[in-house]
Amino acid sequence: MTSFQIVIIAIFAILAIIGVFAFAGIGGFGGDKNSVGNVEIWGTVSETVMNDLLREISTENKNFLGVKYIKKDEKTYESEFIEALASGVGPDLFLLNHNSILRNQDKIIEIPYKSFPSRDFKNIFIEEGELYLTQTGMLGFPFTIDPLVMYWNRDIFQTAGVSVPPRYWNELFVLSPKITQRDTASNITRSLVAFGEFRNIENAKEILSTLIMQSGNPIVALLNEQLKSTLADKLGFATSPAEAAARFYTEFSNPAKSIYSWNRALPNSRQSFIAGDLAIYFGFASELSDINRANPNLNFDTALMPQSKDSGVNITYGKMSAFAIPRASKNPNGAFAAAFSLTNQNSVAFLSDKLKLPPARRDLLSNRPDDPFMSIFYDSALMSKAWLEPDSEKVNNIFREMIESVTSGKARLGEAINIADEDINLLLRRQ
């Protein structure tokens, strides 16, 4: 360990102690929720939307006039947050993405269940929000949910004589020969689905996570009070569910198969969909406006993620963010009050309407909108799940190596799963 690393660790330790004593000195959470004071919030949500929301709240509650929001660049958000904490100039409240929970848990004030009972949390927020719960408290108030959905090209389906998009994964076996087209040199000119590769497939890690979770494998689980990878676990089956999911995924890039529909020489999957050369694209709800803007003439619709016929539970992947209070917050009680107000029914409804994303609250999801896209997004939000990634970028590389080692013939599927399992466990042990 370098002297610089030692200094940074020492700074974090001092800030943590200061935060704990400051918090203890003001009596903990659950005091006067009307007392807010000056609260600086960091996040990556649109500055316009957040400022509009803060104005709406402060119109009714003048105590919110001291709350301000600063939008950060998504690419540098986390590194800037860590540097700011080390310098003592960080925010009082920040949006914590679900895939950054483990990396930042030691920098967050845990809200004890006596201040916000777990029963209330589960009654209010969708199930994916429980990623922010620990055995003794909560790490954040869920604010946004962005589910993975199926975008499908209506013209391609109609031309192939197919009236509806697939509900189950096994339907792709029948659809691929009908829809995928190749030229005389066997080059793919039109594809059913972008499966089987990684680098040119948008959201590949999240698609694979969906398939694995649908197979009954949570990817990581708390075992003997330690988070461990379950990728290689058979979970009572003859073959590990993760291996079965990865086998299904990689078959679509095998030229020897009748369902062959993708290879690494093809363009990025999202660009292929926008160009009208890909029948099905798996993207997030937040991508809708970009797809519309990129090709206003594209005749497409959305549907729920296909499911496994063998599973009794519907699952899709969801990107979630929640308001968390850093230990270095200068106003933790005010931050708690702000987070409480920003995630109440009115605030989340306002945010959902502005961002065109489904709410993370159960009570709002019970009122399904008439908008055809939003109704799919609402249903998808209820199905949303994710997992505690030790390091999102490194996990992406692990998944990429897992798939590419199989498609290149470098490793058998079982070997690739075992290596990925070991690599994720190694990351978890470093947390």
Secondary structure, DSSP 8 states (H G I E B T S, - for coil): --HHHHHHHHHHHHHHHHHHHHHHHTT-SSS-TT----EEEEESS-HHHHHHHHHHHHHH-GGGGGEEEEE--TTTHHHHHHHHHHHT---SEEEEEGGGHHHHGGGB--EETTTS-HHHHHHHB-GGGGGGB-SSEES-EEEEEEEEEEEEEHHHHHHTT--S--SBGGGHHHHHHHH-EE-TT--EEEEEE--S-STTSTTHHHHHHHHHHHTT--SEEEETTEEEE-TT--TTSSS-HHHHHHHHHHHTT-TTSTT----TTS--HHHHHHTT-EEEEEEEGGGHHHHHHH-TT--EEEE---B-TT-SS--EEEEEEEEE-BTT-S-HHHHHHHHHHHTSHHHHHHHHHHHT---SBHHHHTS--SSHHHHHHHHHHHHEE----S-HHHHHHHHHHHHHHHHTTSS-HHHHHHHHHHHHHHHHHT-
